[in-house]
Amino acid sequence: MPQKLSITLRTRISPSDIHYAGGIASGAKVMELFGDAATELLIRHDGDEGLFRAYQSVDFLAPVKAGDFLQVTATLTRVGNSSRDIEFKAYKVIEEGKQVLDPPLLVAKAQGTCVVRK
């Protein structure tokens, strides 16, 4: 069985990403990162960024704060004629204050579908 295509993005959450009291970022920031990961994955697979169609599920599992470093993965799970299913995971790898998390903390996960442009 061929290995599934997967990409990883890493980023730091900045103070400008904060939306809620207590320095917590909006879930929309993580969704934006999922979208960026999908774009790179589809460019690598299809040569074009495609269009995001829908999320089948999204789970926010832990808060994300300014200063946190996230690692976002997108894995191609199904290739159809014109659609692609993708699994997303976001892990906190460094917590604000420079504490390395070992193991990383899963903060969000999702399943989505993109449509490729022909």
C-alpha positions in Angstrom: 0.0 0.0 0.0 1.5 3.4 -1.0 2.4 5.8 1.8 -0.2 8.6 2.3 1.0 12.1 1.4 1.3 14.3 4.5 2.7 17.8 5.1 3.6 19.6 8.3 3.5 23.3 9.1 5.0 24.9 12.2 4.1 28.4 13.5 4.1 30.5 16.6 0.9 32.1 17.8 1.4 35.8 18.2 -0.3 38.3 20.4 -2.2 39.6 17.4 -3.9 36.2 17.1 -5.5 36.5 20.6 -9.2 36.8 20.6 -10.4 35.9 24.1 -9.7 36.9 27.7 -6.8 35.0 29.2 -4.7 35.3 26.1 -6.6 32.6 24.2 -6.6 32.4 20.4 -9.8 31.9 18.5 -10.5 28.4 17.0 -10.7 30.2 13.7 -6.9 30.7 13.9 -6.4 26.9 14.0 -8.9 26.5 11.1 -6.9 29.1 9.1 -3.8 26.9 9.7 -5.7 23.8 8.6 -6.6 25.7 5.4 -3.0 26.7 4.8 -2.0 23.0 5.3 -4.6 21.9 2.8 -3.4 24.4 0.3 0.2 23.1 0.4 -0.9 19.4 0.4 -3.1 19.9 -2.7 -0.4 21.9 -4.5 2.1 19.1 -3.9 -0.5 16.4 -4.9 -2.3 18.1 -7.8 -0.3 21.1 -8.8 -3.1 23.5 -7.7 -4.4 24.7 -4.4 -8.0 23.5 -5.1 -11.0 24.8 -3.2 -12.1 23.8 0.3 -15.6 22.3 0.2 -16.5 21.2 3.8 -15.5 20.0 7.2 -17.1 16.8 8.2 -15.9 17.2 11.8 -13.9 19.6 13.9 -12.8 19.1 17.5 -11.1 21.8 19.6 -9.4 19.9 22.5 -7.2 22.4 24.4 -6.7 26.2 24.4 -4.0 27.9 22.3 -2.4 31.0 23.6 0.1 33.7 22.5 3.6 32.3 22.5 2.5 28.7 21.9 4.2 26.9 19.0 1.9 24.7 16.9 2.7 21.9 14.5 -0.2 21.3 12.0 -0.3 18.2 9.9 -2.6 17.5 6.9 -2.8 14.0 5.6 -4.5 12.9 2.3 -6.8 10.1 3.2 -8.8 9.7 0.0 -8.4 10.7 -3.6 -11.5 10.8 -5.8 -12.0 12.0 -9.4 -12.4 15.6 -8.3 -12.3 15.6 -4.5 -9.7 15.0 -1.8 -10.4 14.0 1.8 -7.9 15.3 4.3 -7.3 14.6 8.0 -5.9 17.5 10.1 -4.2 17.6 13.5 -2.8 20.5 15.4 -0.3 19.9 18.2 1.1 22.3 20.7 4.8 21.5 20.8 6.1 24.5 22.9 3.9 26.2 25.4 4.1 30.0 26.2 7.1 30.5 28.4 9.3 28.2 26.3 8.2 24.9 27.9 8.8 22.1 25.4 5.9 19.6 25.6 7.0 15.9 25.4 4.8 14.5 24.1 3.2 17.3 22.2 -0.4 18.1 23.1 -3.2 17.5 20.6 -5.2 20.8 20.6 -7.4 20.3 17.5 -8.3 17.8 14.9 -10.6 17.8 11.8 -11.7 15.9 8.7 -12.4 17.9 5.5 -13.0 17.6 1.8 -11.4 19.8 -0.9 -12.3 19.9 -4.6 -9.6 20.1 -7.2 -10.0 22.6 -10.1 -9.5 21.1 -13.6 
